[in-house]
Amino acid sequence: MLGNPPEKNLPQREMRRDYMRGILKKIREKSQPKHGIQFWFQGWKTTTIWMLATLSASAGVLWLLDPPHSIPQRQNWPTVEAKVVDVRIMNNRVYPWGEGPTFIQYEAEYKLRYLVNNNTYEMWTGSGIQKRTRNEAASEAAHDRRDAHYLVRYNPKHPSNAEAERQ
Protein backbone atom coordinates (compact mmCIF):
# COMPACT_ATOMS: atom_id res chain seq x y z
CA MET A 1 0.00 0.00 0.00
CA LEU A 2 1.42 3.33 -1.01
CA GLY A 3 1.02 6.48 1.08
CA ASN A 4 -0.70 6.92 4.38
CA PRO A 5 -4.09 5.54 5.12
CA PRO A 6 -6.91 8.09 4.55
CA GLU A 7 -7.67 8.29 8.25
CA LYS A 8 -4.27 9.80 9.04
CA ASN A 9 -4.38 12.43 6.18
CA LEU A 10 -7.86 13.69 7.08
CA PRO A 11 -6.84 16.35 9.67
CA GLN A 12 -4.06 17.67 7.39
CA ARG A 13 -6.46 17.94 4.47
CA GLU A 14 -8.97 19.86 6.57
CA MET A 15 -6.24 22.22 7.74
CA ARG A 16 -5.04 22.85 4.16
CA ARG A 17 -8.61 23.31 2.96
CA ASP A 18 -9.36 25.84 5.73
CA TYR A 19 -6.12 27.66 4.98
CA MET A 20 -6.93 27.90 1.26
CA ARG A 21 -10.49 29.05 2.02
CA GLY A 22 -9.08 31.84 4.19
CA ILE A 23 -6.72 32.98 1.42
CA LEU A 24 -9.50 32.90 -1.18
CA LYS A 25 -11.79 34.88 1.14
CA LYS A 26 -9.12 37.61 1.56
CA ILE A 27 -8.60 37.78 -2.21
CA ARG A 28 -12.36 38.11 -2.80
CA GLU A 29 -12.68 40.88 -0.18
CA LYS A 30 -9.87 42.90 -1.77
CA SER A 31 -11.23 42.52 -5.31
CA GLN A 32 -14.80 43.56 -4.46
CA PRO A 33 -15.69 47.21 -5.05
CA LYS A 34 -16.13 49.23 -1.89
CA HIS A 35 -19.43 50.94 -1.17
CA GLY A 36 -20.63 53.76 1.02
CA ILE A 37 -18.23 55.25 3.51
CA GLN A 38 -15.49 52.73 2.63
CA PHE A 39 -15.35 54.12 -0.92
CA TRP A 40 -14.94 57.76 0.10
CA PHE A 41 -12.44 57.18 2.89
CA GLN A 42 -9.96 54.71 1.42
CA GLY A 43 -6.99 56.54 2.86
CA TRP A 44 -5.94 59.92 4.21
CA LYS A 45 -4.69 61.08 0.78
CA THR A 46 -7.96 60.30 -0.95
CA THR A 47 -9.92 61.89 1.88
CA THR A 48 -7.81 65.05 1.69
CA ILE A 49 -8.25 65.30 -2.08
CA TRP A 50 -12.04 64.87 -1.80
CA MET A 51 -12.26 67.49 0.94
CA LEU A 52 -10.21 70.01 -1.06
CA ALA A 53 -12.29 69.36 -4.18
CA THR A 54 -15.52 69.84 -2.22
CA LEU A 55 -14.31 73.09 -0.65
CA SER A 56 -13.13 74.43 -4.01
CA ALA A 57 -16.43 73.57 -5.69
CA SER A 58 -18.41 75.20 -2.86
CA ALA A 59 -16.33 78.37 -3.08
CA GLY A 60 -16.86 78.47 -6.84
CA VAL A 61 -20.62 78.11 -6.53
CA LEU A 62 -20.79 80.84 -3.87
CA TRP A 63 -18.71 83.15 -6.03
CA LEU A 64 -21.01 82.55 -9.03
CA LEU A 65 -24.11 83.25 -6.94
CA ASP A 66 -22.75 86.46 -5.42
CA PRO A 67 -19.51 87.58 -7.05
CA PRO A 68 -17.41 90.01 -5.03
CA HIS A 69 -17.33 92.57 -7.84
CA SER A 70 -21.12 93.11 -7.48
CA ILE A 71 -20.92 94.36 -3.87
CA PRO A 72 -19.53 97.86 -4.63
CA GLN A 73 -22.07 98.15 -7.43
CA ARG A 74 -24.90 97.59 -4.92
CA GLN A 75 -23.56 100.36 -2.74
CA ASN A 76 -24.04 102.74 -5.66
CA TRP A 77 -27.67 101.78 -6.24
CA PRO A 78 -30.23 104.53 -5.65
CA THR A 79 -32.23 104.53 -2.44
CA VAL A 80 -35.84 105.26 -1.59
CA GLU A 81 -37.81 105.27 1.65
CA ALA A 82 -40.07 102.32 2.31
CA LYS A 83 -43.21 101.98 4.38
CA VAL A 84 -44.08 98.98 6.55
CA VAL A 85 -47.45 97.68 5.30
CA ASP A 86 -47.74 94.25 6.90
CA VAL A 87 -46.23 91.98 9.54
CA ARG A 88 -45.91 88.21 9.57
CA ILE A 89 -44.62 85.94 12.30
CA MET A 90 -42.39 83.10 11.14
CA ASN A 91 -41.49 80.16 13.31
CA ASN A 92 -37.97 78.79 13.18
CA ARG A 93 -36.81 75.58 14.78
CA VAL A 94 -33.70 76.15 16.84
CA TYR A 95 -31.30 73.32 17.53
CA PRO A 96 -29.05 74.26 20.44
CA TRP A 97 -25.43 73.12 20.44
CA GLY A 98 -24.74 70.13 22.60
CA GLU A 99 -27.41 68.39 24.58
CA GLY A 100 -30.86 69.77 25.13
CA PRO A 101 -34.26 69.89 23.51
CA THR A 102 -35.02 71.84 20.37
CA PHE A 103 -37.36 74.77 20.67
CA ILE A 104 -39.28 77.06 18.36
CA GLN A 105 -38.34 80.69 18.06
CA TYR A 106 -40.72 83.20 16.48
CA GLU A 107 -39.39 85.97 14.27
CA ALA A 108 -41.30 88.98 12.99
CA GLU A 109 -40.86 90.04 9.38
CA TYR A 110 -42.05 93.28 7.80
CA LYS A 111 -43.53 93.70 4.36
CA LEU A 112 -42.11 96.89 2.89
CA ARG A 113 -43.67 98.92 0.08
CA TYR A 114 -41.61 101.36 -1.96
CA LEU A 115 -42.20 103.43 -5.07
CA VAL A 116 -39.82 103.67 -8.07
CA ASN A 117 -40.79 105.52 -11.27
CA ASN A 118 -44.48 105.47 -10.30
CA ASN A 119 -44.36 101.68 -9.89
CA THR A 120 -45.02 100.09 -6.52
CA TYR A 121 -42.82 97.25 -5.29
CA GLU A 122 -43.02 95.12 -2.15
CA MET A 123 -40.55 92.95 -0.31
CA TRP A 124 -40.27 91.06 2.98
CA THR A 125 -37.41 91.78 5.35
CA GLY A 126 -36.43 90.71 8.85
CA SER A 127 -37.35 93.03 11.70
CA GLY A 128 -34.80 91.75 14.19
CA ILE A 129 -37.55 90.73 16.62
CA GLN A 130 -37.16 87.17 17.90
CA LYS A 131 -39.21 85.76 20.77
CA ARG A 132 -40.03 82.41 22.34
CA THR A 133 -43.82 82.79 21.86
CA ARG A 134 -45.89 83.92 18.89
CA ASN A 135 -47.87 86.41 21.00
CA GLU A 136 -44.71 88.11 22.31
CA ALA A 137 -43.33 88.47 18.79
CA ALA A 138 -46.63 89.78 17.41
CA SER A 139 -47.15 92.36 20.17
CA GLU A 140 -43.58 93.67 19.96
CA ALA A 141 -43.79 93.82 16.15
CA ALA A 142 -47.08 95.74 16.31
CA HIS A 143 -45.48 98.28 18.67
CA ASP A 144 -42.20 98.46 16.75
CA ARG A 145 -43.94 98.76 13.35
CA ARG A 146 -45.00 102.34 14.05
CA ASP A 147 -41.42 103.50 14.65
CA ALA A 148 -39.72 101.41 11.96
CA HIS A 149 -38.11 103.41 9.14
CA TYR A 150 -36.50 101.57 6.25
CA LEU A 151 -34.36 102.66 3.36
CA VAL A 152 -34.45 100.43 0.28
CA ARG A 153 -31.47 100.25 -2.07
CA TYR A 154 -32.69 99.00 -5.45
CA ASN A 155 -31.18 97.97 -8.77
CA PRO A 156 -32.05 100.73 -11.29
CA LYS A 157 -32.40 98.16 -14.09
CA HIS A 158 -34.59 95.82 -12.03
CA PRO A 159 -36.19 97.75 -9.12
CA SER A 160 -37.69 94.56 -7.65
CA ASN A 161 -34.10 93.47 -6.88
CA ALA A 162 -33.56 95.41 -3.67
CA GLU A 163 -32.06 95.38 -0.18
CA ALA A 164 -33.66 96.92 2.87
CA GLU A 165 -31.77 98.69 5.63
CA ARG A 166 -33.32 99.87 8.85
CA GLN A 167 -32.68 103.53 9.70
Secondary structure, 3 states (H helix, E strand, C coil): CCCCCHHHHHHHHHHHHHHHHHHHHHHHHHHCCCCCHHHHCCCHHHHHHHHHHHHHHHHHHHHHHCCCCHHHHHHCCCEEEEEEEEEEEEEEEECCCCCCCCEEEEEEEEEEEEEECCEEEEEEEEEEEEECCHHHHHHHHHHHHHHCCEEEEECCCCCCCEEEEEC
